[in-house]
Amino acid sequence: MTSNSSSSSSNTVHLAVYDTFADWETGHTTAHLARHGYTVRTVGPSREPVTTMGGLRVQPDLSLDELRPQDSALLILTGADTWDAGDGLAPFARAARGFLDAGVPVAAICGATAGLAREGLLDGRTHTSAVSFYLAATGYAGGSRYVEADAVTDGGLITAGPTEPVAFAREVFALLGVYGPEKLDAWYRLFHDSDAGAYEVLEGE
C-alpha cells in the first residue's frame, strides 16, 4: 500500500487521539506521510475534543465507533497516561485487533504497546516497548517474544518505545513503501543521526 494509489483505503492513515496522548511520538510519522500523499485522520473516543500531553486541543475527525479497517492503510496508537489508568482505552486495543484481523497494519508506541499486550496482540508477535518489565506488568503471555530494539515490525504490527519516534516512523515508512531502501536509510540518518550527507540523497527524489 503506497501513497500512489487512488483509493481512500490506501492513502488514509488513522491516528488515534485521546486525552494525554503523547503528541511528540508521532510527529515525524504523520508529517512525512502527509508530505507523501497520505491523508491523516484523527480518531477519538468520540468527536469531542481531546487534550494532548503537551496541552494541545485536538478535534477528532471521527469517533472510534465510526472507524473501519477497510477505510484505512494504517492505525497509529500513541502513548498516553490513560493507557495505564484503567480500561478507558481498551476499545482502541480492540480496534487494533479488528485491523490486524482484517489484514490492515497497526503501529503502536509507548503506552499503547501495553494496551496491545493486555489485548493479547503481542503474545505471538516479536515486539518491543519501553522496557520488558513494563509489558510484563500487564500479565501478558508474550514475554519470550520481547526484543531490545528501537522499533520492531512483525505480523503487520509495529511497536516502539517512547524514546524512539524516529525509528517508529522509519518502520511505518518501510511498511507502507513511502521510501525505497536507500532513501529510507538516508531519512533515518538525517533525522536520527543528524547526518547532513543524507540530505542530498533525499533531495534526489
Secondary structure, 3 states (H helix, E strand, C coil): CCCCCCCHHHHEEEEECCCCECHHHHHHHHHHHHCCCCEEEEEECCCCCEECCCCCEECCCEEHHHCCHHHCCEEEECCEHHHHCCCCCHHHHHHHHHHHHCCCCEEEECHHHHHHHHCCCCCCCCECCCCHHHHHCCCCCCHHHECCCCEEEECCEEEECCCCHHHHHHHHHHHHCCCCHHHHHHHHHHHHHCCCHHHHHHHCC
